[in-house]
Structure formats: structure tokens, C-alpha cells
């Protein structure tokens, strides 16, 4: 489902990630799209950027005994919309389990560029800057 605001599209993407639904995540993405993340190989681009990135997330998690990823977003630090382009920067927190230990990564930054299409807003690119991991 396409959305009427850039922020709604970002929340739709994150909600899909939290549900583990790579197809729904990809539906919020422009083709081609780009992802920049701290996890190797660090850049994913093209028509399958989202599903390729998510596949790599799951493989990385399996290799390190991590699972149960969940992201929460704070209020935007930047929410700039100019005609059919948007730039949104949000503080983020990710939680996950690592070998049975709950980890909270706080202080992350999620930066997203979007474009408005005839059907609504789509993510063109995003970047994740890691926060600090703390075990609980």
C-alpha cells in the first residue's frame, strides 16, 4: 500500500521489517533503490536491494546467533519535503537477541531519501548509522 507522506512510508517500511516481511519492505522501495549499512558488503543497490539486504541480515544473524530484530524510531531530526523529494533523519533503537542475551542498540540514526510517485511516496535510499550495543 502506498502512503501519502514520507514519514508514513518510512514507518510502513520499518513495520514490515519488524514483522520479517521482506516483500512488504520491497513494496515501499523505488526501483532501483540503494541501502548503505554497517554490515558487509555495506551497499545494496538495484531492483532487489531490499530483499538482498534482508537476506544478508538473516545470514549475518545466523552466523552470530542473532535474531528477533525490532526497530523503533524517534521523532524526526529532519523532515524536509521539497516538491516530490523528501529527506528524513530519525533517531532509532534496535533490539535483538544474541545467543539468548537481549541486546539494545541505542543512538542509531536512520537517514532516508524518498520520491513521490503517482501512487505515493517510495524510499529511494536509506542509510543506517549504528548506535551503541548494550546487553541486558
C-alpha positions as CSV (number, residue, x, y, z in Angstrom):
1,X,0.0,0.0,0.0
2,X,1.4,3.4,-1.0
3,X,1.3,6.2,1.5
4,X,0.6,10.0,1.4
5,X,3.6,11.2,3.4
6,X,7.3,10.3,3.5
7,X,7.1,9.6,7.3
8,X,4.2,7.2,6.8
9,X,6.2,5.3,4.1
10,X,9.2,5.0,6.5
11,X,7.0,3.6,9.3
12,X,5.5,1.2,6.8
13,X,9.0,0.0,5.8
14,X,10.1,-0.4,9.5
15,X,6.8,-2.1,10.5
16,X,7.4,-4.6,7.6
17,X,11.0,-5.1,8.8
18,X,9.8,-5.8,12.4
19,X,7.3,-8.4,11.0
20,X,10.1,-10.0,8.9
21,X,8.2,-9.3,5.7
22,X,10.8,-8.6,3.0
23,X,8.2,-8.5,0.3
24,X,6.3,-5.7,2.1
25,X,9.6,-3.8,2.7
26,X,10.4,-4.0,-1.0
27,X,6.9,-2.7,-1.9
28,X,7.8,0.6,-0.2
29,X,11.1,0.9,-2.2
30,X,11.6,2.7,-5.5
31,X,13.3,0.6,-8.3
32,X,16.2,0.9,-8.3
33,X,16.9,1.6,-4.7
34,X,20.0,1.8,-2.5
35,X,20.9,0.8,1.0
36,X,24.0,1.7,3.0
37,X,24.5,-0.2,6.2
38,X,27.3,-1.1,8.6
39,X,27.1,-4.8,7.8
40,X,29.2,-6.1,4.9
41,X,29.1,-5.7,2.0
42,X,27.8,-2.3,3.2
43,X,26.0,-1.3,-0.1
44,X,23.0,-2.9,-1.8
45,X,21.6,-1.4,-4.9
46,X,19.3,-2.2,-7.8
47,X,15.8,-3.6,-8.2
48,X,16.3,-6.2,-5.5
49,X,18.3,-4.1,-3.0
50,X,15.8,-4.6,-0.1
51,X,15.4,-8.3,-0.5
52,X,19.1,-8.8,-1.0
53,X,19.9,-6.7,2.1
54,X,17.3,-8.6,4.2
55,X,18.7,-12.0,3.0
56,X,22.2,-10.8,4.2
57,X,20.8,-9.6,7.5
58,X,19.4,-13.1,8.2
59,X,22.6,-14.8,7.2
60,X,24.7,-12.4,9.3
61,X,22.3,-13.0,12.2
62,X,22.5,-16.8,11.8
63,X,26.3,-16.6,11.7
64,X,26.4,-14.7,15.0
65,X,23.4,-16.3,16.8
66,X,21.3,-13.1,16.5
67,X,17.6,-13.0,15.8
68,X,14.4,-11.2,16.8
69,X,15.4,-7.8,15.3
70,X,13.0,-4.9,16.2
71,X,13.5,-1.2,15.4
72,X,11.7,1.7,17.0
73,X,12.0,5.2,15.5
74,X,12.0,8.5,17.4
75,X,10.7,11.9,16.2
76,X,12.4,13.2,13.1
77,X,15.5,15.3,13.4
78,X,15.0,16.4,9.8
79,X,11.8,16.0,7.8
80,X,12.3,18.1,4.7
81,X,9.9,17.8,1.8
82,X,10.6,19.7,-1.4
83,X,8.1,19.0,-4.2
84,X,8.4,15.3,-5.0
85,X,11.6,14.8,-2.9
86,X,12.0,14.2,0.8
87,X,14.9,13.8,3.2
88,X,14.1,12.4,6.7
89,X,16.5,11.6,9.5
90,X,15.3,9.8,12.6
91,X,16.9,8.5,15.8
92,X,16.5,4.8,16.1
93,X,16.8,1.9,18.6
94,X,17.2,-1.7,17.6
95,X,16.7,-4.6,19.9
96,X,17.6,-8.2,19.2
97,X,18.6,-11.5,20.9
98,X,22.3,-12.6,20.6
99,X,22.8,-16.1,21.8
100,X,20.0,-15.8,24.3
101,X,21.1,-12.3,25.5
102,X,18.9,-9.3,24.8
103,X,20.9,-6.5,23.1
104,X,19.7,-2.9,22.8
105,X,21.4,-0.8,20.2
106,X,20.6,2.8,21.1
107,X,21.7,6.0,19.4
108,X,21.4,4.8,15.9
109,X,20.5,7.2,13.1
110,X,18.2,6.2,10.1
111,X,18.5,8.5,7.2
112,X,16.0,8.1,4.3
113,X,15.6,9.8,0.9
114,X,12.2,9.4,-0.8
115,X,10.4,10.3,-4.0
116,X,6.8,11.0,-4.6
117,X,5.2,8.9,-7.4
118,X,1.7,8.9,-8.9
119,X,1.0,6.1,-6.4
120,X,2.5,7.8,-3.3
121,X,5.9,8.1,-1.6
122,X,8.7,5.5,-2.1
123,X,12.0,5.0,-0.4
124,X,14.9,5.7,-2.9
125,X,17.7,5.2,-0.5
126,X,18.5,4.7,3.2
127,X,21.5,4.6,5.5
128,X,21.8,3.2,9.0
129,X,24.5,4.6,11.3
130,X,25.0,2.1,14.2
131,X,24.4,3.1,17.8
132,X,25.9,1.6,20.9
133,X,25.1,-2.1,21.8
134,X,24.3,-2.8,25.4
135,X,23.4,-6.3,26.7
136,X,20.6,-6.6,29.2
